[in-house]
């Protein structure tokens, strides 16, 4: 009689344990596991850019989630606890054109790594001779996206005014 009671009690405990373990994965699937995003911001020469503003905007319909980050001294940024899905990354820094990277996938339990290259603010001059003469006199030759432009640099596609 005692052995039969112990056997029934053992079966009940075993059944309770199995059912509780089976219920854990079902509860875990209801809430998605967050992902991570890490990256580096550099200029065209490969120099890391400190202090760049990095904005992560979710591309999901009906989700207005936005995360603001800054790059460190090595030009690196890191976003933690991001909902899985697609994001647009917008990077801005004084002296550079704003850069957009679209359709960056963040996956659950993984770190997505991106490399972003910033392009400097430049303005193409329409007259190479006038551009050179004005640059020699150290006068402002026009306004770029970041302020006055003062000197010229020769590229294969023509003269470009720079700071």
N, C-alpha and C positions, 0 to 999 in steps of 0.2 A: 504494500500500500504506500509506504514512504517512498519507495523507488519510483512508483508510478507518478506520484505528486511531483517529485523532483524532475522527472522526465517531462511532464506537462509544463512545469515552470521554465525549464530550459528551452523548450520549444517556443513558448511565449516570448521569452527574452530574445531569442534568436530572431523570431519573426519581427519584433519591434525594432531591433537593430538593423535588419535588412531593409525594412520599410523606411526607416529614417535616413539611411545612406542613399536610397533610391530617390528620396525627395530633395536632397541637396542639389544635384545638378539641374533639376527642373527650376528651382528658385534662382539659381545662378544665371540661367539663360534669360531670365526676364530682364535683367539689367546688363547692358553691354559693358564690357571691360574697356576702360579708356586706353587710348594710344598716346604716343609721344611724337614730337617733331623737333628735330635739331638741325642746325645749319650754320653756314659761314657766309659772311658778306665780304666780298673783295672788289677792288677796282679792276680795270682792264689789265693793269700791270701785275696783278696778283697780290697786292698789298691788302692785308686785313683792314677793315674799316670799323673803328670803334665808335659807339654812340649812334649807330644807325637805328632808326625807328622801324620795327617790323610789326605789321598788323596782319593777324590771321582772321579771315572772314569765312565763315561756313557757307558752302554753296547749296546746302540743303534747303528745299522749299519750306517756307514758314519758320525757319530758324534764323533768328537775328543774333547769333552768337559771334562775338568779336573778341579777340585776345590781343593785347598790346605788349610787345616785348622790346628790349634794347639789346644791341650787341655789346659784348665785353671787349677787353683790350685786344683779344685775338680775333675779333670780328665774329665771334660765335654767339648764337642764341639758342634757347631751348624752351619748348612749350610742353608742359606736363598736363596730364589728365584731360586730354582732348577727346571729345566724342568721335567715334569712328565715322569716316565720311570724307568728302572732298572739300578742300579749302583753297581759297585764293590768298596769296601772300603779297602784300604791298610793302615795299621797302623805300624809305625816304631818308636822305641825308643831304645837308647843305653842300652845294657845289656839285651835286650829281642829279641826273634826271631820275624821277620816280620810276621804280621797276615793279612790274607785276608778273607773278608766276601763278598761272591758273591750273586748276584741276590736280592739285597735289593730294594724293590719297593718304589718309591716316588710318592705319589698321589697328584693331584691338591687340593689345599686348606686344606691340612692336614699336620701334623707333624709326620713323621715316627721316632720312637725311637728305638735305637739299644744299646746293651750292648756288649762290646768287652773285652775279657780276653787275656792278654799277657802272653806268656810262657817265662821263663828265659832261657838264653843261658846255656845249660848244655851239658856235653859230658860223655858218658858212658865209664867207664874204663874196659879194658879187663882183668886186673889182680888186684883183690881186695887187695892181700897182698902187691904187689909193690906200689899200689896206696896209701895204708896206710903208708908204710915206707917213701915214697917220701913226703907225706903231713907232716909227723912229722918233717922231715928235712927242711921244708919250702922251697923246691925247686920247680921250675916250672915243672909240670908233662906233659904239652902239651899246645896246643893252641886251644881255643874254637873259636866260631864265633866272639867273642868280645875281644879276647886277651888272655894272659896267665891264666892258671888255676892252683890254688895252694892248695886247700884242698879238702877233700872228705866228702861226706854225704851219709849215709846208707839209701837206699830206699828198699822197699820190693822186687823190681826187680833187685837189685844189687847195687854196689858202683857207685857213680857218682861224677866226679870231678867238683868243682865249684870254684869261685873266692876266 
